[in-house]
Amino acid sequence: MYKEKIKADPAAKVAFNNYVDRCVGTGRLGLALTEEYLKELAYVQEMIGFSYIRGHGLFSDDVSIYHEYEENGETKVEYNYTYIDRIFDAYLKIGIRPYLELGFMPKQLASGEQTIFYWKGNTTPPKDYRKWTDMVIALLKHLKVRYGEEVCEWPIEVWNEPNLPGFWFKADMDEYFKLFKETFLAIKEYDSRFKVGGPAICGVRDAEWIEAFLKFCKKEGICPDSITRHHYTVEFPERCGHYDYSKLEDQEMRFANLQSTRDIVDSFEEFRGLPIHLTEFSTSYTPKGVIHDTNINAAYLARQLSRLGDVNELYSYWTFGDVFEEQGVPDSLFHGGFGMVAAGNIPKPTFWTFYFYKQLKLFGEDCVYRDDKAVIVKNDKGYAGILWNIDEEDGSAELSLPVSEKGEYTLISRTVDESCCNPLKVWHDMGEPAYPSSAETELIKASAQPLTESSVINAGKEDAEFSLAVRKNGVVYFTLTKRKNTADRGYDYDKVISFH
C-alpha cells in the first residue's frame, strides 16, 4: 500500500532542476503539413508551452529541400524551401522553435539505398561531403534571412542514433565522426554562434560511443556545444498483432545509466560540464508500445521528471502527439502511440504529468522537499507539489507544511489516476472503436480530465496538516495557499448549501 509522510522544511534548499518545458519531440517534420498535427501541437502549446520541438526528416525527400539536375552536361544543385518554410512558420505561429536535427539523407545525395520507416528516410552517408555541408549552410543562411538572428539560438544536432545500423549504415562509428566533424566545422566557420551537438545515440554501446566520440573531438581539437543521447526505460518488447508489450526497467538502473554519461563527459578536462541533452526520452521506444496510453506511464514519468534535470540540461519527450508514421498510419485511436495527446486532442494521463510539472515550475523554483514519491516547491503565497504512486495499492500521503501565519489555507488538488482520469478504459468499455465518431471522441475526451477537489485547511499552529489520497498509478498535483475571504454582503455559503 502507498504510504507517504512528508514534513517539509521551508528553509531547506533541495536540489531540483525542472526543465520540463525546454523541448518536446515529434515524428517527421513533414507531418506538420497536416491539420490534425497542428491542432494537437496548438493544444499542447496552449496548455504546457514548450520552447523547442525536435523531429526527424529535415532533409528527407518529403520536405523536398535538395535537388540535383543536369545542365550542359554538368550536375548542379538547387534548394527548395517551400515546405520547410511552411512548417517552421506554423511552429513559430504556435509559439515553438525548431531544435534542428540534421538528417536524413536526400536520395540524390545519398551514397546508398538503405532506408528506415514507413516513410523511407535514407540512412546512408552523403556521397559528397561538400554537397552535404553546402546544403546545411545554405539552409541556415535561408533561415536567418527569413527569421532573423534568433535562428542562431536554435540548437543543432548532427543526425539521429548513428549507433544503430538501421539509422546509420552499418552503425559505422568512424563515418559518423567524419559527418560530425565536417558538419561542425562548416557551421562554426559560417557562424560560430550556432550550438552544435552530438552524437545522438540510443541504447546500444552507449558508453563506448560517448567515450570514443569525445576522444575523437579531443584529437581533432573541436568542442561540441552539447552531448546528446536518448533515454528509454523498457525491456525488449513482445509483439502481438499490431502492438508491443514491454516491461518497465528499474528506475534506479536507468538513472545510473544517465549518470554514467555525465561521468564520462566530466572525465575529460576539455569537456567537463558540457550540457547533456536527452533529445528523446520515454518509456517504450516503439510507436505501438501500449504502455504509452496508460496511467502507469504517467506515474512512472512523474518520477522521471523529478530527477532528469539532475544531470541533463534538456530532456525532450518523444512525442507531443499521435500523428506519427514510423511503422505506418495508426490502426486505431489508442494504439500505443508515443504522443501525450491522442487524435481529437484527447489528453492521455501522461499529458497531465507534464502539465503538472509545468504548473510546478510556474509556481516557484524553491524546492523544499523531494523523494521518490513527491516533489514540493514554495513561494511567498504557499506551496505546490506533485505526488505519484507507481503500481502500489491505493493509499495516502500525510503532509505537514510549515506556514508563516495562522489561519485558513485553500487546498486544491488535481488527480489523474485509473479511477478518475482514464480515457483508455472508457474507450475500452465502449468497445474500442478504432475510428470513433465526433460524439464518441467528445465522450472519451470528457473522461480525460483530472478530478479537481478543494478544502479549507485551518492552520492553528505552525504547520498546515492534511492528507491526500494517492491511488494506484496516480499522479496528484496540489497547491496550498493562504485563503482570503472576499464574500459579498449577505452571502453565507453554509446557509446556501443547507437551504431547503
C-alpha positions in Angstrom: 0.0 0.0 0.0 1.2 3.5 -0.8 2.1 5.4 2.3 4.0 8.7 2.4 4.7 11.0 5.3 6.0 14.4 4.4 7.2 17.1 6.7 8.8 20.0 4.8 11.4 22.4 6.0 10.7 25.9 4.4 14.3 26.8 4.9 15.6 23.8 3.1 17.2 24.2 -0.3 16.6 20.9 -2.1 18.3 20.5 -5.4 15.7 20.2 -8.2 16.1 21.3 -11.8 12.7 21.4 -13.6 13.4 21.7 -17.3 10.1 20.1 -18.3 9.2 22.7 -21.0 12.5 23.1 -22.8 11.8 20.7 -25.7 9.4 18.1 -27.0 9.6 15.6 -29.8 7.6 15.0 -32.9 7.7 12.5 -35.8 9.0 13.5 -39.2 8.7 17.2 -39.8 6.6 16.7 -42.9 3.7 15.7 -40.7 3.4 19.4 -39.7 1.8 19.9 -43.1 -1.4 18.2 -41.8 -4.3 19.7 -40.0 -4.6 17.2 -37.1 -0.9 17.5 -36.3 -1.2 21.3 -35.9 -4.3 21.1 -33.8 -2.6 18.7 -31.4 0.5 20.8 -31.2 -1.5 24.0 -30.7 -3.3 22.4 -27.8 -0.1 21.2 -26.2 1.4 24.6 -26.6 -1.6 26.3 -25.1 -1.6 24.1 -22.1 2.1 23.4 -21.5 4.2 25.6 -23.8 7.5 24.1 -24.9 10.4 26.2 -26.1 11.7 23.8 -28.8 10.5 20.9 -30.9 12.7 18.2 -32.4 11.8 15.8 -35.2 13.3 13.7 -38.0 13.4 14.2 -41.7 14.6 17.8 -42.1 16.4 16.7 -45.3 14.2 13.8 -46.3 12.6 13.9 -49.7 9.1 14.6 -48.5 10.3 18.0 -47.3 12.0 18.4 -50.7 14.9 20.7 -49.9 17.7 19.1 -52.0 17.6 18.7 -55.8 20.2 17.8 -58.4 19.7 18.5 -62.1 21.8 18.2 -65.3 22.7 21.3 -67.3 25.1 21.4 -70.2 26.5 18.0 -69.1 27.1 19.3 -65.6 25.4 18.2 -62.3 24.1 21.2 -60.5 22.3 21.6 -57.1 19.3 23.7 -56.2 17.3 24.0 -53.0 13.5 24.3 -52.4 12.3 25.8 -49.1 8.6 25.8 -49.8 7.7 23.1 -47.3 10.2 23.8 -44.6 9.1 27.5 -44.6 5.5 26.4 -44.2 6.5 24.0 -41.4 8.6 26.5 -39.4 6.1 29.3 -40.0 3.5 27.1 -38.3 5.8 26.3 -35.4 6.6 29.9 -34.8 3.0 31.0 -35.0 2.1 28.3 -32.4 5.0 29.6 -30.2 7.6 26.9 -30.5 11.0 26.9 -32.3 12.9 24.1 -34.1 15.6 22.0 -32.5 17.4 21.2 -35.8 18.2 17.5 -36.2 20.3 17.3 -39.3 19.0 14.3 -41.2 18.1 12.1 -43.0 19.9 12.0 -46.4 18.2 13.2 -49.6 18.1 10.3 -52.1 20.0 12.2 -54.7 22.8 13.0 -52.2 22.8 9.5 -50.6 25.7 7.0 -51.0 23.3 4.0 -50.7 19.8 2.8 -50.8 19.2 1.9 -47.1 16.1 3.5 -45.7 14.1 3.3 -42.4 10.5 3.6 -41.5 7.2 3.6 -43.5 8.2 6.9 -45.0 11.7 5.7 -46.1 14.2 8.1 -44.6 17.6 7.4 -46.2 20.2 6.5 -43.6 23.4 6.3 -45.6 26.3 8.8 -45.5 26.5 11.5 -48.2 28.1 10.6 -51.5 29.8 14.0 -51.4 30.5 15.7 -48.0 31.0 19.1 -49.6 27.5 19.0 -51.1 26.2 17.9 -47.7 27.8 20.8 -45.8 26.8 23.2 -48.6 23.2 22.1 -48.1 23.4 22.6 -44.3 24.9 26.1 -44.6 22.5 27.1 -47.3 19.6 26.2 -45.1 21.0 28.1 -42.1 21.5 31.2 -44.3 18.0 30.9 -45.6 16.6 30.6 -42.1 18.5 33.6 -40.9 17.1 35.7 -43.7 13.6 34.6 -43.1 13.5 34.6 -39.3 16.4 36.8 -38.2 19.3 36.4 -35.8 17.2 34.4 -33.3 18.0 31.4 -35.6 21.5 31.3 -34.1 19.8 30.2 -30.8 18.1 27.2 -32.3 20.0 24.1 -31.1 21.5 21.8 -33.8 22.1 18.0 -33.5 24.0 16.1 -36.2 22.0 13.0 -37.2 19.9 10.6 -35.1 21.0 7.4 -33.4 24.1 6.5 -35.5 25.0 3.7 -33.2 22.0 1.7 -34.5 22.6 0.2 -38.0 19.1 1.0 -39.1 19.7 4.7 -38.6 23.2 4.9 -39.9 24.6 2.4 -42.4 26.4 -0.4 -40.5 26.5 1.9 -37.4 29.9 3.0 -38.7 31.4 5.0 -35.9 34.3 6.4 -37.9 32.0 7.5 -40.7 29.7 9.2 -38.2 32.6 11.0 -36.6 33.6 12.3 -40.1 30.0 13.5 -40.6 30.0 15.3 -37.3 33.4 16.9 -37.9 32.7 18.2 -41.4 29.3 19.5 -40.3 30.5 21.1 -37.1 33.4 22.9 -38.8 31.3 24.1 -41.7 28.7 25.6 -39.3 31.2 27.2 -37.0 33.0 28.7 -40.0 29.8 30.2 -41.2 28.6 31.5 -37.8 30.2 30.4 -34.5 27.1 31.4 -32.5 25.3 28.2 -33.6 25.3 25.5 -31.0 26.1 22.0 -32.5 25.8 18.8 -30.6 26.1 15.0 -31.0 26.4 12.0 -31.1 22.6 11.5 -30.7 23.0 7.8 -29.6 20.4 5.5 -28.2 21.0 2.5 -26.0 23.4 0.1 -27.8 27.1 0.5 -26.7 26.2 4.0 -25.3 29.3 4.4 -23.0 31.6 3.2 -25.7 30.2 5.6 -28.2 30.2 8.6 -25.9 33.8 8.0 -24.8 35.0 7.4 -28.4 33.2 10.5 -29.6 34.9 12.7 -27.0 38.3 11.2 -27.7 37.7 11.9 -31.4 36.7 15.5 -30.7 39.7 16.0 -28.4 42.1 14.6 -31.1 40.5 16.9 -33.7 40.6 20.0 -31.4 36.8 20.6 -31.6 34.4 21.0 -28.7 30.7 20.1 -29.2 28.3 22.5 -27.6 26.2 19.7 -26.1 26.4 15.9 -25.8 23.2 14.4 -27.0 21.7 11.0 -26.3 18.4 9.2 -25.8 16.7 7.6 -22.8 14.1 4.8 -23.0 13.2 2.6 -20.0 11.7 -0.7 -21.1 12.9 -4.2 -21.9 12.7 -5.6 -25.4 9.0 -5.8 -26.3 6.8 -8.7 -27.2 4.9 -8.1 -30.4 1.2 -9.3 -30.5 -0.6 -8.4 -33.7 0.0 -4.7 -34.2 1.1 -4.0 -30.7 4.2 -4.1 -28.5 4.1 -5.1 -24.8 7.1 -4.3 -22.7 8.2 -4.5 -19.0 9.4 -1.3 -17.4 13.0 -1.3 -16.3 14.2 -0.4 -12.8 14.3 3.4 -12.5 17.5 3.4 -10.3 19.3 1.5 -13.0 18.2 3.9 -15.7 19.2 7.0 -13.6 22.6 5.3 -13.0 22.9 5.0 -16.8 22.3 8.7 -17.2 24.8 9.5 -14.5 27.4 7.3 -16.3 27.2 9.6 -19.3 27.7 12.6 -17.1 30.7 10.9 -15.5 32.3 10.1 -18.9 31.9 13.6 -20.1 33.3 15.1 -16.9 36.3 12.7 -17.1 37.6 14.8 -19.9 39.1 18.1 -18.7 38.3 19.8 -22.0 34.6 18.8 -21.9 33.8 18.9 -18.2 30.5 20.5 -17.5 29.3 20.3 -21.1 25.5 20.3 -21.2 23.8 16.9 -21.9 20.6 16.9 -23.9 18.2 13.9 -23.9 16.8 14.7 -27.3 14.4 11.8 -26.9 13.0 10.1 -23.9 10.0 8.0 -23.0 9.2 4.6 -21.5 8.8 2.4 -24.6 10.8 3.1 -27.7 8.2 1.7 -30.1 5.3 3.7 -31.6 3.0 0.8 -30.8 4.1 0.5 -27.2 0.8 0.1 -25.4 2.1 1.5 -22.1 2.1 5.0 -23.6 -1.7 5.2 -23.3 -1.9 4.2 -19.6 -1.9 5.7 -16.2 1.2 3.7 -15.1 3.1 5.6 -17.9 2.0 8.9 -16.3 3.1 7.8 -12.8 6.4 6.3 -13.9 7.3 9.5 -15.8 6.4 11.7 -12.8 9.3 10.2 -11.0 11.5 10.5 -14.1 10.7 14.2 -14.4 11.6 14.7 -10.8 15.2 13.6 -11.5 16.0 14.0 -15.2 17.3 17.6 -14.5 19.9 16.3 -12.1 22.4 15.6 -14.9 20.7 16.8 -18.1 20.0 20.4 -19.1 17.3 19.4 -21.6 15.1 16.4 -22.0 12.6 16.1 -24.9 9.6 13.7 -24.5 9.0 11.6 -27.6 6.4 12.8 -28.7 3.8 15.5 -28.2 1.1 13.9 -30.3 -0.1 10.7 -32.0 0.2 11.9 -35.6 3.1 9.6 -36.3 4.0 7.2 -39.1 7.3 5.3 -38.4 5.5 1.9 -38.6 2.7 3.1 -40.8 -0.6 5.0 -40.3 -2.0 4.2 -36.8 -4.7 1.5 -36.9 -6.9 2.7 -34.0 -7.5 5.6 -31.7 -5.5 4.1 -28.8 -2.7 2.2 -30.4 0.3 2.7 -28.1 1.4 5.9 -29.9 4.2 7.9 -28.5 2.1 11.0 -28.1 0.9 12.6 -24.9 -2.2 13.6 -26.9 -4.3 11.2 -28.9 -6.3 12.1 -32.0 -9.1 14.6 -31.5 -6.9 16.4 -28.8 -7.7 13.7 -26.2 -5.1 14.2 -23.5 -3.6 10.9 -22.2 -2.7 10.6 -18.5 0.9 11.4 -19.3 -0.1 14.8 -20.7 -1.2 15.8 -17.2 2.1 14.7 -15.7 3.8 17.2 -18.0 1.2 19.8 -17.4 1.6 19.4 -13.6 5.3 19.9 -13.8 4.9 23.0 -15.9 2.5 24.4 -13.2 5.0 23.5 -10.6 7.6 25.5 -12.5 5.3 28.5 -12.8 4.5 28.3 -9.1 8.1 28.6 -7.9 11.7 27.4 -8.2 12.4 26.9 -4.5 12.2 23.2 -3.8 11.7 22.3 -0.1 11.1 18.6 -0.5 11.9 15.8 -2.9 12.0 12.0 -2.6 11.0 9.0 -4.8 7.3 9.7 -4.4 7.0 13.5 -4.2 8.4 16.9 -5.0 7.3 20.2 -3.3 8.2 23.8 -4.1 7.2 27.0 -2.3 6.8 30.7 -3.0 5.6 33.6 -0.9 2.0 32.5 -1.2 2.4 28.9 -0.1 3.2 25.5 -1.5 2.7 23.4 -4.7 3.6 19.8 -5.1 3.3 16.6 -7.1 2.7 13.1 -5.6 2.8 9.8 -7.5 2.1 6.2 -6.9 3.8 3.7 -9.2 1.9 0.5 -9.2 1.3 0.3 -5.4 -2.1 -0.3 -3.9 -4.3 2.8 -3.1 -3.0 4.8 -0.2 -2.4 8.3 1.1 0.1 11.0 1.8 0.2 12.7 5.2 1.6 16.2 4.8 2.8 18.8 7.3 3.8 22.1 5.7 5.1 25.0 7.9 3.2 28.2 7.3 4.2 31.8 8.1 0.9 32.7 9.8 -2.1 31.0 11.4 -5.4 31.0 9.7 -7.2 29.5 6.8 -5.5 28.0 3.8 -7.0 26.8 0.5 -6.0 23.3 -0.6 -6.6 22.5 -4.3 -5.8 19.0 -5.6 -6.0 17.7 -9.2 -5.8 14.0 -9.5 -5.1 11.7 -12.5 -5.5 8.0 -11.9 -7.2 4.9 -13.2 -10.5 5.8 -11.4 -11.0 9.4 -12.4 -8.9 10.2 -15.5 -8.6 7.1 -17.7 -9.7 7.7 -21.3 -8.2 4.3 -22.3 -10.7 2.5 -20.0 -13.6 4.4 -21.3 -12.6 3.7 -24.9 -12.2 0.0 -24.0 -15.6 -0.1 -22.2 -17.2 1.5 -25.3 -16.0 -1.5 -27.4 -12.6 0.0 -28.5 -13.9 1.9 -31.6 -11.0 2.2 -33.9 -12.4 5.3 -35.6 -14.7 7.0 -33.1 -17.4 9.4 -34.2 -17.3 13.0 -33.1 -19.7 12.3 -30.3 -17.7 9.3 -29.1 -14.5 11.4 -29.3 -16.1 14.1 -27.1 -17.2 11.5 -24.6 -13.8 10.0 -24.3 -12.2 13.5 -24.1 -14.6 14.3 -21.2 -13.2 11.3 -19.3 -9.7 12.6 -19.8 -9.7 15.5 -17.3 -8.2 15.5 -13.8 -10.5 15.3 -10.8 -10.4 18.7 -9.1 -11.1 18.8 -5.3 -10.8 21.6 -2.7 -10.9 22.1 1.0 -10.1 24.7 3.6 -7.2 23.9 6.0 -7.2 25.7 9.3 -3.6 26.1 10.4 -4.0 26.9 14.1 -0.3 26.3 14.8 3.0 26.5 12.9 2.1 23.7 10.4 -0.7 23.1 8.0 -1.6 19.4 8.2 -3.6 17.5 5.7 -4.0 14.2 3.8 -4.3 13.4 0.1 -5.4 10.2 -1.4 -2.9 8.8 -3.9 -4.4 5.8 -5.7 -2.6 3.1 -7.7 -0.8 4.6 -10.8 -2.0 8.0 -9.7 -0.4 11.5 -10.1 -1.7 14.3 -7.8 -0.9 18.0 -8.1 -1.8 20.2 -5.2 -1.4 23.8 -4.1 -1.8 25.2 -0.5 -2.2 28.9 -0.4 -3.4 31.5 2.1 -7.1 32.0 1.9 -8.6 35.4 1.7 -12.4 35.5 2.0 -14.0 38.2 -0.2 -17.6 37.2 0.2 -20.3 39.7 -0.9 -22.6 41.3 1.7 -25.2 38.8 2.8 -23.7 35.8 1.2 -23.5 32.8 3.5 -22.1 29.7 1.9 -23.1 27.4 4.8 -26.6 28.7 4.6 -26.7 28.3 0.8 -25.7 24.6 0.8 -28.1 23.8 3.7 -31.1 25.7 2.3 -34.2 23.6 1.6 
